[in-house]
Amino acid sequence: MKRRIEVNKENLPLLDAKTMTAIFDCIYRVEGELRKETTKLLDDEFFLYFIKMLNSIQEFNYRFRQNKLYDIYPLFERTVGPMENNSDGTVLWLAMGLAIKETYGMSNGTLENLMKLVNLKK
């Protein structure tokens, strides 16, 4: 069954606890074991392509913009908890955070508030 996601004025998904958790559940792509709630959201083609777009930006950030990722490192430490230094997982989380921040044109403060909604452990 398809579920339509609420969107903002830019026709991007509204970011709430459910969507933020799903985004970070897909940090290693949409294949593999995902939360049931994430799988339901991915049944919506709109959300699936949104995640694929974010994963592409995330990969670019991971490969070519690591110097920009560490600008938001302290924000992630305060919200999702201690982050390992020199860990691929940490870099992937930061790369996704930067993808969201830039896609939505948000400030660090807004991203920090949204990261508090993520209900996953790194």
All heavy atoms as an XYZ file, in Angstrom:
1012
protein
N       0.829     -1.179      0.000
C       0.000      0.000      0.000
C       0.882      1.253      0.000
O       1.775      1.394      0.823
C      -0.891     -0.018      1.243
C      -1.728      1.195      1.395
S      -2.703      1.039      2.916
C      -3.483      2.608      2.894
N       0.637      2.153     -0.917
C       1.421      3.380     -1.025
C       0.947      4.397     -0.001
O      -0.243      4.547      0.225
C       1.286      3.984     -2.432
C       1.786      3.077     -3.525
C       3.265      3.172     -3.649
C       3.747      2.292     -4.786
N       5.139      2.199     -4.880
N       1.888      5.069      0.609
C       1.570      6.130      1.567
C       2.224      7.412      1.075
O       3.410      7.430      0.792
C       2.102      5.786      2.943
C       1.419      4.603      3.552
C       1.983      4.176      4.856
N       2.969      5.094      5.393
C       3.453      5.016      6.611
N       3.066      4.071      7.402
N       4.346      5.865      7.045
N       1.474      8.438      0.980
C       2.008      9.731      0.557
C       2.581     10.458      1.763
O       1.930     10.572      2.798
C       0.897     10.563     -0.084
C       1.355     11.885     -0.605
C       2.140     11.717     -1.892
N       2.520     13.043     -2.354
C       3.712     13.343     -2.791
N       4.628     12.429     -2.880
N       3.995     14.549     -3.182
N       3.763     10.962      1.623
C       4.435     11.678      2.692
C       4.086     13.159      2.603
O       3.951     13.696      1.509
C       5.958     11.521      2.553
C       6.352     10.065      2.545
C       6.664     12.259      3.632
C       7.816      9.865      2.757
N       3.996     13.803      3.748
C       3.778     15.247      3.754
C       5.038     15.940      3.248
O       6.157     15.502      3.524
C       3.464     15.737      5.158
C       2.106     15.320      5.672
C       1.806     15.981      6.995
O       1.728     17.228      7.034
O       1.693     15.233      7.975
N       4.832     17.023      2.491
C       5.959     17.760      1.921
C       5.900     19.222      2.351
O       4.851     19.728      2.746
C       5.986     17.651      0.374
C       6.195     16.218     -0.065
C       4.737     18.238     -0.244
N       7.041     19.888      2.219
C       7.105     21.320      2.509
C       6.845     22.110      1.223
O       6.531     21.525      0.184
C       8.451     21.677      3.162
C       9.646     21.463      2.241
O       9.516     21.336      1.021
N      10.830     21.434      2.823
N       7.013     23.421      1.288
C       6.720     24.259      0.126
C       7.687     24.019     -1.034
O       7.395     24.376     -2.164
C       6.711     25.735      0.518
C       8.047     26.274      0.959
C       7.974     27.724      1.341
C       9.372     28.168      1.752
N       9.477     29.576      1.959
N       8.815     23.400     -0.769
C       9.793     23.067     -1.816
C       9.570     21.662     -2.372
O      10.378     21.154     -3.134
C      11.223     23.192     -1.274
C      11.570     24.569     -0.746
C      11.518     25.642     -1.805
O      11.789     25.346     -2.986
O      11.193     26.797     -1.451
N       8.489     21.030     -1.945
C       8.146     19.661     -2.340
C       9.207     18.643     -1.899
O       9.479     17.663     -2.579
C       7.868     19.539     -3.846
C       6.980     18.352     -4.155
O       6.108     18.006     -3.381
N       7.218     17.716     -5.282
N       9.776     18.900     -0.734
C      10.682     17.967     -0.077
C       9.945     17.394      1.129
O       9.093     18.072      1.718
C      11.955     18.678      0.385
C      12.887     19.165     -0.709
C      13.960     20.085     -0.111
C      13.520     18.005     -1.442
N      10.256     16.169      1.514
C       9.582     15.590      2.680
C       9.743     16.458      3.924
O      10.820     17.023      4.165
C      10.289     14.250      2.869
C      10.790     13.899      1.511
C      11.191     15.218      0.897
N       8.663     16.569      4.685
C       8.758     17.228      5.987
C       9.650     16.372      6.872
O       9.533     15.143      6.886
C       7.381     17.362      6.629
C       6.463     18.423      6.046
C       5.111     18.406      6.762
C       7.075     19.807      6.145
N      10.533     17.018      7.581
C      11.461     16.290      8.439
C      10.917     16.275      9.856
O      10.794     17.310     10.506
C      12.846     16.931      8.382
C      13.492     16.926      6.991
C      14.818     17.672      7.019
C      13.672     15.513      6.474
N      10.577     15.071     10.304
C      10.109     14.853     11.662
C      10.841     13.625     12.195
O      11.749     13.096     11.536
C       8.584     14.692     11.702
C       8.065     13.556     10.815
O       8.860     12.682     10.390
O       6.855     13.534     10.545
N      10.478     13.166     13.368
C      11.168     12.020     13.971
C      11.110     10.793     13.066
O      12.100     10.074     12.902
C      10.581     11.706     15.341
N       9.965     10.555     12.453
C       9.784      9.377     11.600
C      10.691      9.448     10.357
O      11.391      8.482     10.049
C       8.311      9.282     11.192
C       7.977      8.113     10.296
C       6.481      7.982     10.039
C       5.929      9.214      9.356
N       4.544      9.099      8.925
N      10.682     10.578      9.672
C      11.484     10.680      8.441
C      12.978     10.778      8.752
O      13.787     10.181      8.046
C      11.033     11.857      7.551
O      11.053     13.066      8.304
C       9.653     11.608      6.981
N      13.335     11.503      9.811
C      14.757     11.605     10.157
C      15.323     10.247     10.554
O      16.434      9.894     10.149
C      14.961     12.625     11.289
C      14.805     14.062     10.866
S      16.039     14.603      9.651
C      17.543     14.606     10.637
N      14.571      9.473     11.322
C      15.032      8.143     11.709
C      15.165      7.251     10.476
O      16.156      6.522     10.333
C      14.084      7.527     12.754
O      14.077      8.377     13.912
C      14.519      6.129     13.151
N      14.213      7.335      9.568
C      14.279      6.527      8.336
C      15.478      6.917      7.483
O      16.164      6.048      6.937
C      12.986      6.677      7.539
N      15.744      8.208      7.369
C      16.893      8.666      6.577
C      18.175      8.050      7.122
O      18.989      7.505      6.373
C      16.982     10.210      6.569
C      15.842     10.807      5.738
C      18.339     10.675      6.047
C      15.652     12.309      5.925
N      18.360      8.119      8.428
C      19.599      7.595      9.009
C      19.601      6.073      9.115
O      20.659      5.466      9.222
C      19.918      8.295     10.329
C      20.515      9.659     10.080
C      19.702     10.766      9.958
C      21.880      9.811      9.902
C      20.241     12.012      9.674
C      22.429     11.047      9.616
C      21.605     12.155      9.508
N      18.436      5.450      9.021
C      18.361      3.995      8.916
C      18.919      3.549      7.560
O      19.426      2.437      7.432
C      16.915      3.531      9.083
C      16.773      2.048      9.348
O      17.756      1.396      9.769
O      15.660      1.528      9.150
N      18.844      4.428      6.582
C      19.318      4.132      5.217
C      20.743      4.645      4.991
O      21.169      4.810      3.842
C      18.379      4.749      4.185
S      16.714      4.083      4.209
N      21.468      4.872      6.051
C      22.810      5.449      5.954
C      23.758      4.584      5.104
O      24.637      5.094      4.464
C      23.373      5.679      7.376
C      24.430      6.754      7.370
C      23.930      4.452      7.989
C      23.890      8.115      7.461
N      23.511      3.276      5.094
C      24.338      2.363      4.304
C      23.598      1.889      3.053
O      23.876      0.831      2.536
C      24.759      1.155      5.141
C      25.524      1.546      6.380
C      24.921      1.507      7.631
C      26.847      1.980      6.304
C      25.612      1.876      8.773
C      27.542      2.350      7.434
C      26.923      2.297      8.670
O      27.606      2.666      9.805
N      22.626      2.665      2.610
C      21.786      2.407      1.431
C      20.473      1.754      1.827
O      20.262      1.415      2.973
C      22.490      1.551      0.368
C      23.785      2.134     -0.135
C      23.490      3.271     -1.077
N      24.728      3.841     -1.570
C      25.090      5.101     -1.376
N      24.325      5.907     -0.725
N      26.217      5.555     -1.874
N      19.614      1.531      0.819
C      18.279      1.002      1.093
C      18.232     -0.519      1.035
O      17.185     -1.104      1.256
C      17.217      1.608      0.143
C      17.081      3.098      0.386
C      17.524      1.312     -1.301
N      19.348     -1.159      0.758
C      19.385     -2.617      0.757
C      19.695     -3.084      2.171
O      20.250     -2.366      2.972
C      20.473     -3.155     -0.189
C      20.318     -2.758     -1.631
C      20.914     -1.395     -1.952
O      21.820     -0.951     -1.230
O      20.457     -0.780     -2.917
N      19.329     -4.302      2.452
C      19.682     -4.881      3.745
C      18.563     -4.760      4.748
O      17.416     -4.472      4.424
N      18.928     -4.980      5.992
C      17.948     -5.011      7.066
C      17.642     -3.589      7.535
O      18.524     -2.871      7.993
C      18.498     -5.830      8.228
C      17.456     -6.196      9.237
C      17.978     -7.193     10.240
O      18.619     -8.171      9.832
O      17.743     -6.979     11.434
N      16.379     -3.208      7.396
C      15.934     -1.885      7.810
C      14.787     -2.029      8.803
O      14.119     -3.058      8.854
C      15.456     -1.074      6.601
C      16.493     -0.787      5.518
C      15.833     -0.158      4.300
C      17.601      0.113      6.047
N      14.544     -0.983      9.554
C      13.410     -0.974     10.482
C      12.107     -1.089      9.700
O      12.017     -0.634      8.558
C      13.424      0.324     11.284
C      14.631      0.469     12.175
C      14.796      1.897     12.675
N      13.574      2.456     13.186
C      13.328      2.735     14.467
N      14.252      2.511     15.352
N      12.181      3.250     14.836
N      11.127     -1.684     10.323
C       9.812     -1.859      9.698
C       9.227     -0.515      9.254
O       8.675     -0.390      8.155
C       8.886     -2.561     10.686
C       7.567     -2.997     10.154
C       6.797     -3.723     11.252
C       5.612     -4.456     10.712
N       4.899     -5.187     11.770
N       9.364      0.502     10.097
C       8.836      1.828      9.787
C       9.516      2.411      8.554
O       8.888      3.082      7.733
C       9.016      2.779     10.977
C       8.278      2.354     12.227
C       9.049      1.340     13.083
O      10.208      0.994     12.751
O       8.475      0.879     14.070
N      10.809      2.168      8.423
C      11.564      2.658      7.263
C      11.083      1.967      6.001
O      10.861      2.616      4.969
C      13.076      2.421      7.461
O      13.505      3.101      8.649
C      13.874      2.915      6.268
N      10.915      0.659      6.065
C      10.452     -0.109      4.909
C       9.100      0.407      4.430
O       8.870      0.537      3.220
C      10.383     -1.605      5.261
O      11.680     -2.029      5.690
C       9.957     -2.435      4.075
N       8.207      0.737      5.356
C       6.896      1.276      4.980
C       7.047      2.605      4.250
O       6.371      2.843      3.246
C       6.013      1.461      6.217
C       5.471      0.171      6.771
C       4.602      0.446      7.985
C       4.128     -0.841      8.616
N       3.341     -0.595      9.831
N       7.915      3.461      4.746
C       8.124      4.750      4.074
C       8.726      4.557      2.686
O       8.378      5.268      1.747
C       9.031      5.659      4.914
C       8.406      6.291      6.143
C       9.457      7.042      6.942
C       7.261      7.212      5.761
N       9.614      3.580      2.554
C      10.260      3.326      1.259
C       9.300      2.730      0.237
O       9.591      2.725     -0.955
C      11.480      2.431      1.434
C      12.661      3.080      2.160
C      13.720      2.033      2.484
C      13.251      4.227      1.359
N       8.154      2.238      0.683
C       7.120      1.770     -0.250
C       6.556      2.925     -1.071
O       5.986      2.712     -2.132
C       5.975      1.082      0.498
C       6.339     -0.320      0.962
O       7.318     -0.886      0.433
O       5.637     -0.837      1.851
N       6.712      4.138     -0.550
C       6.296      5.339     -1.276
C       7.430      5.701     -2.240
O       8.538      6.022     -1.815
C       6.041      6.472     -0.284
C       5.534      7.740     -0.930
O       5.760      7.943     -2.138
O       4.914      8.543     -0.219
N       7.169      5.629     -3.524
C       8.192      5.893     -4.540
C       8.841      7.263     -4.351
O      10.047      7.417     -4.547
C       7.560      5.790     -5.931
C       8.560      5.933     -7.050
C       7.921      5.790     -8.418
O       6.846      6.392     -8.644
O       8.512      5.087     -9.250
N       8.065      8.255     -3.962
C       8.583      9.597     -3.718
C       9.682      9.569     -2.653
O      10.759     10.113     -2.831
C       7.430     10.522     -3.291
C       7.844     11.911     -2.926
C       8.051     12.867     -3.910
C       8.011     12.274     -1.595
C       8.425     14.159     -3.572
C       8.387     13.556     -1.252
C       8.593     14.505     -2.242
N       9.400      8.888     -1.535
C      10.383      8.824     -0.458
C      11.583      7.978     -0.861
O      12.725      8.310     -0.528
C       9.745      8.292      0.832
C      10.619      8.475      2.038
C      10.789      9.730      2.595
C      11.283      7.407      2.608
C      11.604      9.919      3.703
C      12.093      7.578      3.722
C      12.256      8.836      4.271
N      11.361      6.903     -1.588
C      12.458      6.056     -2.055
C      13.442      6.858     -2.904
O      14.650      6.795     -2.686
C      11.917      4.868     -2.857
C      12.969      3.986     -3.535
C      13.856      3.293     -2.507
C      12.275      2.955     -4.426
N      12.935      7.638     -3.847
C      13.822      8.433     -4.701
C      14.467      9.577     -3.929
O      15.609      9.965     -4.216
C      13.091      8.919     -5.951
C      13.070      7.845     -7.000
C      12.030      6.915     -7.047
C      14.111      7.705     -7.913
C      12.027      5.890     -7.985
C      14.117      6.697     -8.853
C      13.067      5.786     -8.884
O      13.074      4.776     -9.808
N      13.785     10.091     -2.939
C      14.370     11.104     -2.064
C      15.585     10.516     -1.332
O      16.652     11.126     -1.277
C      13.313     11.603     -1.071
C      13.847     12.484      0.009
C      14.241     13.783     -0.255
C      13.938     12.013      1.318
C      14.738     14.602      0.749
C      14.422     12.826      2.330
C      14.823     14.117      2.045
N      15.429      9.315     -0.788
C      16.534      8.646     -0.092
C      17.677      8.371     -1.061
O      18.855      8.576     -0.729
C      16.062      7.344      0.591
C      15.130      7.657      1.761
C      17.242      6.479      1.039
C      15.783      8.375      2.928
N      17.365      7.908     -2.255
C      18.423      7.643     -3.244
C      19.186      8.916     -3.575
O      20.413      8.903     -3.733
C      17.828      7.022     -4.501
C      17.399      5.585     -4.310
C      16.851      5.000     -5.597
C      16.492      3.541     -5.429
N      16.110      2.911     -6.694
N      18.472     10.046     -3.689
C      19.121     11.322     -3.946
C      20.035     11.696     -2.792
O      21.197     12.072     -2.995
C      18.054     12.399     -4.180
C      18.592     13.788     -4.478
S      18.779     14.904     -3.058
C      17.162     14.903     -2.326
N      19.530     11.575     -1.564
C      20.365     11.894     -0.402
C      21.578     10.970     -0.320
O      22.681     11.422      0.013
C      19.553     11.786      0.894
C      18.602     12.920      1.224
C      17.895     12.640      2.549
C      19.305     14.265      1.281
N      21.399      9.682     -0.626
C      22.535      8.751     -0.620
C      23.592      9.157     -1.638
O      24.796      9.007     -1.376
C      22.091      7.318     -0.878
C      21.453      6.626      0.306
O      20.555      5.812      0.137
N      21.889      6.922      1.521
N      23.181      9.675     -2.787
C      24.147     10.131     -3.798
C      24.939     11.326     -3.293
O      26.167     11.385     -3.453
C      23.435     10.502     -5.099
O      22.883      9.369     -5.699
N      24.243     12.285     -2.677
C      24.933     13.454     -2.114
C      25.829     13.024     -0.966
O      26.968     13.498     -0.829
C      23.913     14.520     -1.666
C      23.110     15.032     -2.864
C      24.622     15.682     -0.966
C      21.923     15.889     -2.481
N      25.322     12.111     -0.149
C      26.104     11.573      0.961
C      27.415     10.967      0.441
O      28.484     11.212      0.989
C      25.285     10.519      1.701
C      26.050      9.754      2.759
C      25.357      8.468      3.181
O      24.547      7.913      2.443
N      25.682      7.993      4.355
N      27.326     10.172     -0.614
C      28.528      9.538     -1.166
C      29.517     10.582     -1.681
O      30.717     10.469     -1.467
C      28.155      8.570     -2.290
C      29.352      7.815     -2.817
C      28.991      6.738     -3.825
O      27.803      6.377     -3.926
O      29.916      6.268     -4.503
N      29.012     11.610     -2.360
C      29.885     12.686     -2.844
C      30.568     13.375     -1.656
O      31.784     13.597     -1.678
C      29.079     13.697     -3.674
C      29.921     14.793     -4.236
C      30.658     14.595     -5.395
C      29.995     16.027     -3.604
C      31.454     15.602     -5.917
C      30.786     17.046     -4.115
C      31.518     16.827     -5.274
N      29.780     13.693     -0.627
C      30.354     14.321      0.565
C      31.397     13.418      1.208
O      32.456     13.879      1.631
C      29.249     14.642      1.588
C      28.349     15.766      1.148
O      28.689     16.562      0.271
N      27.174     15.842      1.748
N      31.110     12.135      1.286
C      32.023     11.159      1.883
C      33.350     11.117      1.111
O      34.424     11.086      1.703
C      31.356      9.781      1.880
C      32.229      8.662      2.391
C      32.299      8.380      3.747
C      32.978      7.883      1.514
C      33.099      7.349      4.224
C      33.778      6.854      1.981
C      33.834      6.592      3.338
O      34.636      5.583      3.803
N      33.257     11.135     -0.200
C      34.466     10.990     -1.025
C      35.255     12.279     -1.207
O      36.478     12.246     -1.266
C      34.100     10.445     -2.398
C      33.622      9.019     -2.381
C      33.208      8.569     -3.779
N      32.743      7.203     -3.775
C      33.535      6.155     -3.972
N      34.813      6.322     -4.183
N      33.023      4.940     -3.939
N      34.553     13.392     -1.304
C      35.231     14.607     -1.754
C      35.105     15.814     -0.837
O      35.707     16.844     -1.120
C      34.708     15.004     -3.149
C      34.913     13.943     -4.176
C      33.839     13.221     -4.655
C      36.187     13.637     -4.653
C      34.017     12.219     -5.609
C      36.372     12.634     -5.593
C      35.289     11.921     -6.069
N      34.357     15.717      0.241
C      34.135     16.901      1.067
C      34.351     16.622      2.552
O      33.730     17.247      3.400
C      32.723     17.433      0.822
C      32.488     17.829     -0.617
C      31.124     18.403     -0.837
N      31.064     19.742     -0.275
C      29.943     20.271      0.224
N      28.826     19.590      0.250
N      29.963     21.493      0.711
N      35.251     15.717      2.863
C      35.437     15.364      4.266
C      35.866     16.556      5.112
O      35.525     16.638      6.287
C      36.408     14.199      4.411
C      35.781     12.905      3.931
C      36.516     11.675      4.390
O      37.398     11.716      5.222
N      36.128     10.529      3.847
N      36.561     17.508      4.521
C      36.954     18.692      5.289
C      35.742     19.484      5.761
O      35.772     20.091      6.825
C      37.879     19.588      4.469
C      37.242     20.075      3.180
O      36.455     19.371      2.542
N      37.578     21.286      2.775
N      34.627     19.468      5.022
C      33.404     20.158      5.419
C      32.626     19.369      6.479
O      31.853     19.947      7.234
C      32.488     20.399      4.206
C      33.035     21.341      3.180
C      33.186     22.746      3.724
C      31.833     23.371      3.990
N      31.888     24.699      4.569
N      32.832     18.071      6.517
C      32.076     17.234      7.449
C      32.421     17.525      8.898
O      31.562     17.475      9.770
C      32.311     15.751      7.154
C      31.936     15.272      5.753
C      32.221     13.784      5.627
C      30.504     15.596      5.433
N      33.643     17.842      9.149
C      34.059     18.026     10.536
C      33.565     19.338     11.125
O      33.603     19.534     12.329
C      35.563     17.807     10.666
C      35.837     16.336     10.396
C      36.284     15.907      9.163
C      35.524     15.378     11.358
C      36.452     14.548      8.901
C      35.682     14.020     11.108
C      36.161     13.622      9.880
O      36.303     12.279      9.627
N      33.017     20.212     10.278
C      32.361     21.421     10.786
C      31.105     21.063     11.581
O      30.720     21.793     12.493
C      31.963     22.357      9.634
C      33.168     22.949      8.917
O      34.291     22.897      9.457
O      32.974     23.463      7.801
N      30.452     19.951     11.225
C      29.225     19.564     11.931
C      29.455     18.426     12.935
O      28.523     17.986     13.596
C      28.087     19.208     10.938
C      28.468     18.051     10.022
C      27.661     20.431     10.144
C      27.325     17.550      9.136
N      30.692     17.990     13.064
C      31.029     16.912     14.004
C      30.552     17.211     15.429
O      29.897     16.356     16.050
C      32.535     16.640     13.961
C      32.996     15.528     14.862
C      32.981     14.202     14.436
C      33.448     15.799     16.153
C      33.403     13.173     15.268
C      33.869     14.780     16.986
C      33.847     13.474     16.542
O      34.258     12.461     17.363
N      30.836     18.404     15.980
C      30.399     18.677     17.360
C      28.876     18.601     17.526
O      28.383     18.138     18.559
C      30.894     20.103     17.634
C      31.966     20.340     16.643
C      31.610     19.514     15.436
N      28.155     19.010     16.524
C      26.689     18.950     16.526
C      26.218     17.504     16.671
O      25.302     17.218     17.434
C      26.220     19.578     15.211
C      24.785     19.610     14.793
C      24.611     20.741     13.796
C      24.345     18.325     14.171
N      26.851     16.592     15.971
C      26.489     15.174     16.051
C      26.876     14.588     17.402
O      26.153     13.768     17.953
C      27.133     14.387     14.902
C      26.332     14.427     13.637
C      26.253     15.586     12.882
C      25.636     13.314     13.200
C      25.499     15.639     11.726
C      24.878     13.348     12.049
C      24.809     14.517     11.304
N      27.996     15.015     17.936
C      28.411     14.550     19.265
C      27.370     14.937     20.314
O      27.082     14.163     21.217
C      29.764     15.168     19.641
C      30.946     14.535     18.949
C      31.583     13.467     19.803
O      31.990     13.744     20.942
O      31.683     12.335     19.310
N      26.808     16.140     20.186
C      25.824     16.623     21.158
C      24.468     15.957     21.002
O      23.695     15.915     21.957
C      25.642     18.145     21.019
C      26.813     18.966     21.497
C      26.483     20.445     21.560
N      26.108     21.041     20.286
C      26.959     21.576     19.415
N      28.255     21.580     19.682
N      26.518     22.112     18.299
N      24.150     15.457     19.824
C      22.797     14.974     19.572
C      22.687     13.451     19.521
O      21.856     12.878     20.206
C      22.234     15.570     18.272
O      23.119     15.280     17.191
C      22.039     17.067     18.397
N      23.487     12.807     18.698
C      23.360     11.353     18.569
C      24.330     10.610     19.466
O      24.287      9.394     19.552
C      23.502     10.870     17.092
C      22.362     11.379     16.260
C      24.827     11.251     16.497
N      25.210     11.338     20.135
C      26.106     10.710     21.082
C      27.533     10.679     20.603
O      27.863     11.175     19.531
N      28.399     10.093     21.394
C      29.822     10.042     21.056
C      30.047      9.404     19.683
O      29.430      8.405     19.342
C      30.436      9.172     22.151
C      29.451      9.215     23.275
C      28.107      9.403     22.643
N      30.900     10.034     18.913
C      31.231      9.558     17.577
C      32.683      9.090     17.589
O      33.545      9.745     18.176
C      31.068     10.693     16.549
C      29.719     11.393     16.571
S      28.388     10.436     15.893
C      28.636     10.662     14.162
N      32.939      7.981     16.936
C      34.306      7.474     16.854
C      35.106      8.323     15.872
O      34.610      8.695     14.817
C      34.313      6.029     16.359
C      33.757      5.044     17.347
C      33.844      3.623     16.822
O      34.837      3.295     16.139
O      32.915      2.859     17.092
N      36.338      8.605     16.237
C      37.233      9.303     15.310
C      37.705      8.321     14.246
O      37.879      7.137     14.512
C      38.444      9.878     16.052
C      38.054     11.027     16.942
O      37.172     11.816     16.610
N      38.709     11.133     18.084
N      37.911      8.799     13.050
C      38.449      7.997     11.949
C      37.648      6.722     11.683
O      38.207      5.676     11.395
C      39.915      7.645     12.204
C      40.769      8.882     12.348
O      40.588      9.848     11.614
N      41.674      8.876     13.303
N      36.334      6.820     11.773
C      35.462      5.683     11.512
C      34.653      5.956     10.253
O      34.116      7.057     10.078
C      34.519      5.482     12.700
O      33.392      4.725     12.335
N      34.551      4.948      9.375
C      33.731      5.108      8.174
C      32.281      5.388      8.544
O      31.602      6.175      7.888
C      33.811      3.867      7.288
C      35.105      3.785      6.501
O      35.794      4.814      6.354
O      35.424      2.685      6.016
N      31.797      4.734      9.591
C      30.422      4.954     10.024
C      30.190      6.404     10.418
O      29.187      7.013     10.029
N      31.115      6.979     11.184
C      31.000      8.383     11.580
C      30.987      9.280     10.356
O      30.158     10.185     10.248
C      32.163      8.771     12.514
O      32.044      8.029     13.729
C      32.162     10.257     12.821
N      31.882      9.020      9.421
C      31.958      9.852      8.217
C      30.668      9.736      7.408
O      30.168     10.733      6.884
C      33.202      9.496      7.374
C      33.245     10.309      6.085
C      34.477      9.739      8.177
N      30.083      8.548      7.338
C      28.815      8.381      6.618
C      27.684      9.151      7.295
O      26.852      9.765      6.617
C      28.463      6.896      6.484
C      29.305      6.118      5.482
C      29.059      4.625      5.626
C      29.028      6.579      4.067
N      27.631      9.124      8.620
C      26.613      9.898      9.339
C      26.792     11.387      9.063
O      25.835     12.102      8.766
C      26.696      9.628     10.841
C      25.911      8.431     11.274
C      26.202      7.116     11.010
C      24.707      8.436     12.032
N      25.242      6.311     11.568
C      24.318      7.092     12.203
C      23.936      9.442     12.593
C      23.173      6.731     12.907
C      22.793      9.086     13.302
C      22.431      7.743     13.451
N      28.023     11.862      9.166
C      28.297     13.281      8.923
C      27.986     13.662      7.478
O      27.422     14.734      7.219
C      29.753     13.603      9.251
C      30.155     13.456     10.717
C      31.664     13.571     10.867
C      29.429     14.461     11.598
N      28.328     12.783      6.536
C      28.065     13.046      5.120
C      26.566     13.146      4.853
O      26.113     13.979      4.054
C      28.704     11.964      4.250
N      25.776     12.324      5.527
C      24.322     12.407      5.377
C      23.801     13.685      6.027
O      22.923     14.358      5.476
C      23.638     11.181      5.976
C      22.125     11.205      5.825
S      21.540     11.276      4.112
C      21.634      9.524      3.690
N      24.324     14.018      7.173
C      23.908     15.256      7.837
C      24.155     16.469      6.961
O      23.294     17.350      6.832
N      25.322     16.523      6.320
C      25.633     17.636      5.429
C      24.709     17.626      4.209
O      24.263     18.682      3.750
C      27.101     17.579      4.995
C      27.602     18.770      4.180
C      27.479     20.075      4.968
C      29.051     18.533      3.748
N      24.393     16.446      3.698
C      23.468     16.340      2.559
C      22.110     16.930      2.915
O      21.515     17.688      2.141
C      23.326     14.884      2.116
N      21.599     16.600      4.091
C      20.311     17.127      4.544
C      20.397     18.637      4.737
O      19.548     19.394      4.262
C      19.867     16.442      5.854
C      19.573     14.968      5.611
C      18.665     17.144      6.462
C      19.451     14.159      6.883
N      21.437     19.070      5.428
C      21.618     20.499      5.728
C      21.613     21.334      4.451
O      20.931     22.357      4.354
C      22.923     20.695      6.497
C      23.238     22.127      6.875
C      24.579     22.186      7.606
C      24.902     23.560      8.127
N      25.162     24.535      7.098
N      22.361     20.888      3.467
C      22.479     21.664      2.230
C      21.255     21.516      1.328
O      20.859     22.466      0.668
C      23.768     21.298      1.511
C      24.983     21.772      2.308
C      26.318     21.444      1.661
O      26.361     20.604      0.729
O      27.328     22.028      2.096
N      20.647     20.345      1.294
C      19.450     20.150      0.474
C      18.319     21.053      0.947
O      17.595     21.638      0.143
C      19.001     18.675      0.500
O      20.039     17.880     -0.082
C      17.708     18.463     -0.279
N      18.190     21.183      2.253
C      17.120     21.989      2.830
C      17.547     23.441      3.093
O      16.718     24.255      3.487
C      16.607     21.354      4.114
C      15.707     20.171      3.869
C      16.229     18.909      3.608
C      14.318     20.307      3.893
C      15.395     17.819      3.375
C      13.478     19.227      3.660
C      14.033     17.985      3.402
O      13.200     16.910      3.167
N      18.822     23.738      2.914
C      19.307     25.097      3.154
C      19.142     25.530      4.606
O      18.715     26.644      4.880
N      19.486     24.640      5.516
C      19.246     24.925      6.929
C      20.521     25.324      7.655
O      21.628     25.057      7.203
C      18.582     23.731      7.621
C      19.404     22.473      7.646
S      18.598     21.053      8.453
C      17.178     20.755      7.454
N      20.330     25.945      8.785
C      21.444     26.335      9.646
C      21.902     25.130     10.470
O      21.197     24.117     10.564
C      20.997     27.448     10.593
O      20.045     26.937     11.523
N      23.060     25.277     11.091
C      23.544     24.225     11.992
C      22.566     24.008     13.144
O      22.344     22.878     13.564
C      24.924     24.576     12.546
C      26.035     24.323     11.560
O      25.817     23.791     10.473
N      27.239     24.726     11.923
N      21.968     25.090     13.644
C      21.024     24.980     14.749
C      19.793     24.162     14.375
O      19.319     23.340     15.170
N      19.293     24.375     13.173
C      18.128     23.616     12.716
C      18.491     22.145     12.557
O      17.745     21.263     12.981
C      17.587     24.187     11.389
O      17.219     25.553     11.600
C      16.390     23.404     10.883
N      19.654     21.880     11.962
C      20.099     20.486     11.819
C      20.274     19.851     13.190
O      19.865     18.702     13.404
C      21.399     20.403     11.015
C      21.968     19.005     10.830
C      20.999     18.096     10.064
C      23.320     19.066     10.113
N      20.829     20.583     14.122
C      21.022     20.032     15.468
C      19.678     19.652     16.096
O      19.537     18.567     16.672
C      21.747     21.042     16.357
C      22.066     20.497     17.729
C      23.046     21.344     18.508
O      23.618     22.308     17.963
O      23.245     21.010     19.695
N      18.685     20.507     15.967
C      17.359     20.187     16.504
C      16.761     18.962     15.832
O      16.126     18.133     16.484
C      16.413     21.383     16.364
C      16.757     22.480     17.346
O      17.315     22.235     18.406
N      16.443     23.704     16.983
N      16.956     18.819     14.533
C      16.433     17.654     13.813
C      17.169     16.376     14.204
O      16.574     15.312     14.300
C      16.510     17.873     12.307
C      15.482     18.839     11.739
C      15.812     19.175     10.293
C      14.079     18.267     11.856
N      18.471     16.474     14.431
C      19.245     15.289     14.800
C      18.805     14.740     16.150
O      18.916     13.544     16.397
C      20.745     15.592     14.808
C      21.337     15.838     13.425
S      20.966     14.540     12.226
C      21.653     13.095     13.022
N      18.254     15.581     16.999
C      17.742     15.122     18.295
C      16.546     14.190     18.119
O      16.208     13.425     19.023
C      17.338     16.315     19.160
C      18.510     17.152     19.607
C      18.035     18.388     20.351
C      19.204     19.289     20.686
N      18.750     20.559     21.298
N      15.914     14.240     16.935
C      14.748     13.409     16.661
C      15.098     11.998     16.185
O      14.247     11.115     16.160
C      13.864     14.072     15.582
C      13.355     15.472     15.884
C      12.588     16.015     14.687
C      12.495     15.476     17.135
N      16.351     11.788     15.774
C      16.759     10.495     15.224
C      16.764      9.457     16.343
O      17.430      9.620     17.362
C      18.151     10.591     14.555
C      18.616      9.221     14.068
C      18.109     11.587     13.394
N      16.019      8.384     16.106
C      15.861      7.342     17.114
C      16.650      6.093     16.714
O      16.103      5.016     16.566
C      14.372      7.019     17.295
C      14.123      6.097     18.456
O      14.955      5.970     19.354
N      12.991      5.423     18.433
N      17.948      6.280     16.505
C      18.860      5.183     16.168
C      20.155      5.404     16.926
O      20.486      6.536     17.254
C      19.195      5.173     14.676
C      18.102      4.883     13.677
C      18.624      5.149     12.274
C      17.649      3.446     13.780
N      20.885      4.368     17.109
C      22.223      4.498     17.677
C      23.220      4.368     16.554
O      23.073      3.552     15.648
C      22.479      3.406     18.727
C      21.576      3.513     19.920
C      21.937      4.713     20.746
C      21.065      4.783     21.987
N      21.060      6.094     22.569
N      24.261      5.169     16.591
C      25.310      5.122     15.583
C      26.077      3.839     15.711
O      26.251      3.267     16.705
C      26.244      6.323     15.717
C      27.274      6.352     14.628
C      28.276      7.415     14.968
C      29.689      6.948     14.945
N      30.125      5.652     14.778
